[in-house]
Amino acid sequence: RLDYRFNSSHNVYGRYLALVLVVVTTALLYVRDRRPFWLLAGTILVLWIGLAQTFSQSSFIALLGGLAVLAALRWSWRWTLAAVGVGVIGAVLVVMLAGGKGFDLDRLNLETSGRSNLVSGGAELFSERPLWGYGSGSFQQAYRERRSEKKAPVTISHTEPITVAAEQGAIGLAAYAALLVVAIWTLAAGIWARESGRDPTVLDAARAAVLATFVALLVHTLAYAGFIEDPITWVLLAVGASLAAQRAGAVRDP
């Protein structure tokens, strides 16, 4: 139980460090003066030292997800998409071939602190009640009652889509998917509407920061859950919606 509490705390701490890193990195990419650039670079170094000590793999992946969005917005989405694809393939190969033993579900479950069992167990729960699920907050009890692994390292879901599928069924998954589509579309609307060739403004940088941070949070919830109940989710959506409502010429200061 103490080990679980430690894992929970360092994953949550790592999540927020990763989100702040995305915001600060956005400012670094858009700033023009030399002094703020080095101040931001120093801040990133301090934050990275803190993040490295959490040993939170989900936070590292979330940070990479946010940085990938920034790279796509600042430079080229095609090259970014290619780099992400290569990275995903490389990660899968490492997991499958590490140690020379091929793909081992038991080893994968051990290295992910029981998450692979939770994913498969959640999928089984969804298959039993695919339409409406077991109800809000029911994953832990339903998993324990229907799975034989009574000594699993964790007894709550760590993957948001799996939690939604098991607890709310297809109805909940449809609402969850609709929320993500509307949210990302709203946060990115102002960025897509920006005139080509125009120098980025403070408004453009703010929109990029919110979108990249939201994607980083979303990626983290795929490995640690806590999406709908995290206040940061709704803060980002509120700020992003406000920025999306701003006119393109409202802020001219670069």
Secondary structure as GFF3:
##gff-version 3
##sequence-region A 1 254
A	DSSP	alpha_helix	2	30	.	.	.	ID=ss1
A	DSSP	alpha_helix	34	52	.	.	.	ID=ss2
A	DSSP	alpha_helix	57	74	.	.	.	ID=ss3
A	DSSP	alpha_helix	77	97	.	.	.	ID=ss4
A	DSSP	three_ten_helix	98	100	.	.	.	ID=ss5
A	DSSP	alpha_helix	105	111	.	.	.	ID=ss6
A	DSSP	alpha_helix	115	128	.	.	.	ID=ss7
A	DSSP	alpha_helix	139	146	.	.	.	ID=ss8
A	DSSP	alpha_helix	160	192	.	.	.	ID=ss9
A	DSSP	alpha_helix	202	224	.	.	.	ID=ss10
A	DSSP	alpha_helix	231	244	.	.	.	ID=ss11
###
